[in-house]
Amino acid sequence: MNTQNSVSNKVIVIYLVIFYIWWTIEELAYWSYTSNTLAQVLLSSSVKLLTWSIPAFILIKKYSHQLKIGYPQLFKNRFKLWPYLVGIFIMVTYLAIILYFENGGFKINPNFRASDFIDKFLVVGITEELVFRGWLLNALLKKMSTWLALIVNNLLFLCIHLPIWYQTHTLVANFTSGGFISVFILGLIFGLLFIRSKNIWVPIVYHMLWDIIVTIF
């Protein structure tokens, strides 16, 4: 791969070090900003939007010409809609079948709250896809082959889940049950959707739908 017109390794490494240290502290500290549930969700979601999306967006603009898909094409590239609608149908059908047999029917998660639409539906999809596909994968695609970039990107995507798994005492369970494999495969799918469509909104929508369906049921 031609790396002369790509984001320098130094920039990527410095970003990753700051990003992972900050988010590990935030997740393990599990800061409670307020006792009000909705206010807590709004504040914690705002923190994630500010510390994930804004830096990623700034870097995307700054290094636009050194990315595989530059700004603003990243947000505006046109694509055929119907294949992605078919993909959404397949994804929803797959989840419906899995959740139906796992739960013995369609049952609303008793822990589901209306506020989950904010952090589980809106914020997670936007922030994680902007950072891991719009910025990191986009930069890696100019430095290495497509599949190597996808593998590296999704190892990084997997690692960002480790602090919350540790904090919620599910770290061992996610590895022994194979849950980490699902995260890795989902990351691959979101990455491929991004590469194929050349538009960050496609993996964002897929990510949002996956998370909210799993959260509700």
URDAUR-V965542 format. One record per residue. N is the residue number from 1. RES is the residue in three letters. OMEGA is omega in whole degrees, -180 to 180 (* if undefined). BURIAL is # if it has 16 or more other C-alpha atoms within 10 Angstrom, else .. D_CENTER is the distance of its C-alpha to the mean C-alpha in Angstrom with 1 decimal. Layout:
n->N res->RES omega->OMEGA burial->BURIAL d_center->D_CENTER
n->N res->RES omega->OMEGA burial->BURIAL d_center->D_CENTER
This chain:
n->1 res->MET omega->177 burial->. d_center->25.8
n->2 res->ASN omega->-176 burial->. d_center->27.1
n->3 res->THR omega->-177 burial->. d_center->25.5
n->4 res->GLN omega->180 burial->. d_center->28.1
n->5 res->ASN omega->180 burial->. d_center->26.0
n->6 res->SER omega->178 burial-># d_center->22.6
n->7 res->VAL omega->-177 burial-># d_center->20.9
n->8 res->SER omega->178 burial->. d_center->22.9
n->9 res->ASN omega->-179 burial->. d_center->21.8
n->10 res->LYS omega->-180 burial->. d_center->23.1
n->11 res->VAL omega->-179 burial->. d_center->20.7
n->12 res->ILE omega->-179 burial->. d_center->17.6
n->13 res->VAL omega->179 burial->. d_center->19.0
n->14 res->ILE omega->178 burial->. d_center->20.0
n->15 res->TYR omega->-177 burial->. d_center->16.7
n->16 res->LEU omega->-180 burial->. d_center->15.0
n->17 res->VAL omega->-180 burial->. d_center->18.0
n->18 res->ILE omega->-177 burial->. d_center->17.9
n->19 res->PHE omega->-177 burial->. d_center->14.1
n->20 res->TYR omega->177 burial->. d_center->14.3
n->21 res->ILE omega->-180 burial->. d_center->17.7
n->22 res->TRP omega->-174 burial->. d_center->16.9
n->23 res->TRP omega->175 burial-># d_center->13.9
n->24 res->THR omega->178 burial-># d_center->16.0
n->25 res->ILE omega->-178 burial->. d_center->18.9
n->26 res->GLU omega->-178 burial-># d_center->17.2
n->27 res->GLU omega->-178 burial-># d_center->15.9
n->28 res->LEU omega->178 burial->. d_center->19.2
n->29 res->ALA omega->179 burial->. d_center->21.3
n->30 res->TYR omega->-176 burial->. d_center->19.8
n->31 res->TRP omega->176 burial->. d_center->21.6
n->32 res->SER omega->-176 burial->. d_center->23.3
n->33 res->TYR omega->-178 burial->. d_center->23.9
n->34 res->THR omega->179 burial->. d_center->26.1
n->35 res->SER omega->178 burial->. d_center->27.6
n->36 res->ASN omega->-174 burial->. d_center->26.7
n->37 res->THR omega->-178 burial->. d_center->23.7
n->38 res->LEU omega->179 burial->. d_center->22.6
n->39 res->ALA omega->179 burial->. d_center->23.3
n->40 res->GLN omega->179 burial-># d_center->21.3
n->41 res->VAL omega->-180 burial-># d_center->18.2
n->42 res->LEU omega->-178 burial-># d_center->18.8
n->43 res->LEU omega->-180 burial->. d_center->19.4
n->44 res->SER omega->177 burial-># d_center->16.5
n->45 res->SER omega->178 burial-># d_center->14.1
n->46 res->SER omega->178 burial->. d_center->16.1
n->47 res->VAL omega->-180 burial->. d_center->15.8
n->48 res->LYS omega->178 burial-># d_center->12.0
n->49 res->LEU omega->-178 burial-># d_center->12.3
n->50 res->LEU omega->-173 burial->. d_center->15.2
n->51 res->THR omega->176 burial->. d_center->14.1
n->52 res->TRP omega->-170 burial-># d_center->10.6
n->53 res->SER omega->-176 burial-># d_center->11.1
n->54 res->ILE omega->177 burial->. d_center->14.8
n->55 res->PRO omega->-180 burial-># d_center->15.1
n->56 res->ALA omega->-179 burial-># d_center->12.5
n->57 res->PHE omega->179 burial->. d_center->14.4
n->58 res->ILE omega->-180 burial->. d_center->17.7
n->59 res->LEU omega->178 burial-># d_center->17.0
n->60 res->ILE omega->179 burial-># d_center->16.1
n->61 res->LYS omega->-177 burial->. d_center->19.4
n->62 res->LYS omega->-176 burial->. d_center->21.3
n->63 res->TYR omega->-176 burial-># d_center->20.6
n->64 res->SER omega->-176 burial-># d_center->20.3
n->65 res->HIS omega->179 burial->. d_center->23.2
n->66 res->GLN omega->178 burial-># d_center->21.8
n->67 res->LEU omega->178 burial-># d_center->18.6
n->68 res->LYS omega->179 burial-># d_center->18.6
n->69 res->ILE omega->-173 burial-># d_center->17.8
n->70 res->GLY omega->175 burial-># d_center->19.2
n->71 res->TYR omega->7 burial-># d_center->19.2
n->72 res->PRO omega->-180 burial->. d_center->19.9
n->73 res->GLN omega->-180 burial->. d_center->19.7
n->74 res->LEU omega->-177 burial-># d_center->15.9
n->75 res->PHE omega->-171 burial->. d_center->16.1
n->76 res->LYS omega->-176 burial->. d_center->19.4
n->77 res->ASN omega->-179 burial->. d_center->19.9
n->78 res->ARG omega->-179 burial->. d_center->21.7
n->79 res->PHE omega->176 burial->. d_center->21.2
n->80 res->LYS omega->-173 burial->. d_center->22.9
n->81 res->LEU omega->-169 burial->. d_center->21.4
n->82 res->TRP omega->179 burial->. d_center->23.1
n->83 res->PRO omega->-179 burial->. d_center->21.3
n->84 res->TYR omega->173 burial-># d_center->17.9
n->85 res->LEU omega->175 burial->. d_center->19.7
n->86 res->VAL omega->178 burial->. d_center->21.2
n->87 res->GLY omega->178 burial->. d_center->17.9
n->88 res->ILE omega->178 burial-># d_center->16.7
n->89 res->PHE omega->179 burial->. d_center->20.1
n->90 res->ILE omega->-180 burial->. d_center->19.8
n->91 res->MET omega->-179 burial->. d_center->16.5
n->92 res->VAL omega->178 burial-># d_center->18.0
n->93 res->THR omega->178 burial->. d_center->21.3
n->94 res->TYR omega->-180 burial->. d_center->19.8
n->95 res->LEU omega->-180 burial->. d_center->18.1
n->96 res->ALA omega->-180 burial-># d_center->21.4
n->97 res->ILE omega->-179 burial->. d_center->23.5
n->98 res->ILE omega->-178 burial->. d_center->21.6
n->99 res->LEU omega->179 burial-># d_center->21.5
n->100 res->TYR omega->-177 burial->. d_center->25.1
n->101 res->PHE omega->178 burial->. d_center->26.5
n->102 res->GLU omega->-175 burial->. d_center->24.7
n->103 res->ASN omega->-178 burial->. d_center->25.9
n->104 res->GLY omega->-178 burial->. d_center->29.1
n->105 res->GLY omega->179 burial->. d_center->28.3
n->106 res->PHE omega->-178 burial->. d_center->25.9
n->107 res->LYS omega->178 burial->. d_center->25.8
n->108 res->ILE omega->177 burial->. d_center->24.0
n->109 res->ASN omega->-178 burial->. d_center->22.3
n->110 res->PRO omega->179 burial->. d_center->24.9
n->111 res->ASN omega->-178 burial->. d_center->22.3
n->112 res->PHE omega->178 burial->. d_center->20.6
n->113 res->ARG omega->179 burial->. d_center->21.2
n->114 res->ALA omega->-179 burial->. d_center->21.1
n->115 res->SER omega->178 burial->. d_center->19.1
n->116 res->ASP omega->177 burial-># d_center->16.1
n->117 res->PHE omega->-179 burial-># d_center->15.7
n->118 res->ILE omega->-175 burial-># d_center->14.9
n->119 res->ASP omega->-177 burial-># d_center->12.3
n->120 res->LYS omega->-177 burial-># d_center->11.0
n->121 res->PHE omega->-174 burial-># d_center->11.3
n->122 res->LEU omega->-169 burial-># d_center->11.3
n->123 res->VAL omega->-175 burial-># d_center->9.7
n->124 res->VAL omega->-179 burial-># d_center->6.5
n->125 res->GLY omega->-178 burial-># d_center->5.6
n->126 res->ILE omega->-175 burial-># d_center->7.3
n->127 res->THR omega->-176 burial-># d_center->6.5
n->128 res->GLU omega->180 burial-># d_center->3.0
n->129 res->GLU omega->179 burial-># d_center->4.1
n->130 res->LEU omega->-180 burial-># d_center->7.4
n->131 res->VAL omega->-170 burial-># d_center->7.3
n->132 res->PHE omega->177 burial-># d_center->6.2
n->133 res->ARG omega->-177 burial-># d_center->7.6
n->134 res->GLY omega->-179 burial-># d_center->9.9
n->135 res->TRP omega->-171 burial-># d_center->11.3
n->136 res->LEU omega->179 burial-># d_center->11.2
n->137 res->LEU omega->180 burial-># d_center->11.4
n->138 res->ASN omega->178 burial-># d_center->13.6
n->139 res->ALA omega->-178 burial-># d_center->15.8
n->140 res->LEU omega->-179 burial-># d_center->16.1
n->141 res->LEU omega->177 burial-># d_center->17.2
n->142 res->LYS omega->-174 burial-># d_center->20.3
n->143 res->LYS omega->-175 burial-># d_center->21.1
n->144 res->MET omega->-180 burial->. d_center->21.0
n->145 res->SER omega->-177 burial->. d_center->21.2
n->146 res->THR omega->-176 burial-># d_center->18.4
n->147 res->TRP omega->177 burial->. d_center->18.0
n->148 res->LEU omega->177 burial->. d_center->18.4
n->149 res->ALA omega->179 burial-># d_center->15.7
n->150 res->LEU omega->-179 burial-># d_center->13.3
n->151 res->ILE omega->179 burial-># d_center->14.6
n->152 res->VAL omega->-180 burial->. d_center->14.3
n->153 res->ASN omega->-176 burial-># d_center->10.8
n->154 res->ASN omega->168 burial-># d_center->9.8
n->155 res->LEU omega->176 burial->. d_center->12.2
n->156 res->LEU omega->178 burial-># d_center->10.6
n->157 res->PHE omega->178 burial-># d_center->7.2
n->158 res->LEU omega->-176 burial-># d_center->9.7
n->159 res->CYS omega->-178 burial->. d_center->11.7
n->160 res->ILE omega->178 burial-># d_center->9.5
n->161 res->HIS omega->-175 burial-># d_center->10.1
n->162 res->LEU omega->-180 burial-># d_center->13.7
n->163 res->PRO omega->-179 burial-># d_center->15.0
n->164 res->ILE omega->176 burial-># d_center->14.1
n->165 res->TRP omega->178 burial-># d_center->15.5
n->166 res->TYR omega->-177 burial->. d_center->18.5
n->167 res->GLN omega->-179 burial->. d_center->19.0
n->168 res->THR omega->178 burial->. d_center->19.1
n->169 res->HIS omega->179 burial->. d_center->21.3
n->170 res->THR omega->-176 burial->. d_center->19.1
n->171 res->LEU omega->-179 burial-># d_center->18.5
n->172 res->VAL omega->-178 burial->. d_center->21.4
n->173 res->ALA omega->-180 burial->. d_center->20.9
n->174 res->ASN omega->177 burial-># d_center->17.4
n->175 res->PHE omega->-179 burial->. d_center->19.1
n->176 res->THR omega->-179 burial->. d_center->22.4
n->177 res->SER omega->-178 burial->. d_center->21.1
n->178 res->GLY omega->180 burial->. d_center->18.8
n->179 res->GLY omega->-180 burial->. d_center->15.7
n->180 res->PHE omega->179 burial-># d_center->14.0
n->181 res->ILE omega->179 burial->. d_center->14.9
n->182 res->SER omega->179 burial->. d_center->13.0
n->183 res->VAL omega->-179 burial-># d_center->9.7
n->184 res->PHE omega->-179 burial-># d_center->10.8
n->185 res->ILE omega->177 burial->. d_center->12.1
n->186 res->LEU omega->178 burial-># d_center->9.2
n->187 res->GLY omega->177 burial-># d_center->7.4
n->188 res->LEU omega->-179 burial-># d_center->10.8
n->189 res->ILE omega->179 burial-># d_center->11.1
n->190 res->PHE omega->178 burial-># d_center->8.2
n->191 res->GLY omega->179 burial-># d_center->9.7
n->192 res->LEU omega->177 burial-># d_center->13.1
n->193 res->LEU omega->179 burial-># d_center->12.6
n->194 res->PHE omega->-179 burial-># d_center->11.7
n->195 res->ILE omega->-177 burial-># d_center->14.7
n->196 res->ARG omega->-175 burial->. d_center->16.9
n->197 res->SER omega->-174 burial-># d_center->16.5
n->198 res->LYS omega->-179 burial-># d_center->16.2
n->199 res->ASN omega->-174 burial-># d_center->14.5
n->200 res->ILE omega->-178 burial-># d_center->11.0
n->201 res->TRP omega->-180 burial-># d_center->11.8
n->202 res->VAL omega->177 burial-># d_center->12.0
n->203 res->PRO omega->177 burial-># d_center->8.5
n->204 res->ILE omega->-179 burial-># d_center->7.7
n->205 res->VAL omega->178 burial-># d_center->10.7
n->206 res->TYR omega->-179 burial-># d_center->10.1
n->207 res->HIS omega->179 burial-># d_center->6.8
n->208 res->MET omega->-177 burial-># d_center->9.1
n->209 res->LEU omega->179 burial-># d_center->12.1
n->210 res->TRP omega->-175 burial-># d_center->11.0
n->211 res->ASP omega->-176 burial-># d_center->10.1
n->212 res->ILE omega->177 burial-># d_center->13.2
n->213 res->ILE omega->179 burial-># d_center->15.5
n->214 res->VAL omega->-179 burial->. d_center->14.8
n->215 res->THR omega->-178 burial-># d_center->15.3
n->216 res->ILE omega->-174 burial-># d_center->18.5
n->217 res->PHE omega->* burial-># d_center->20.1
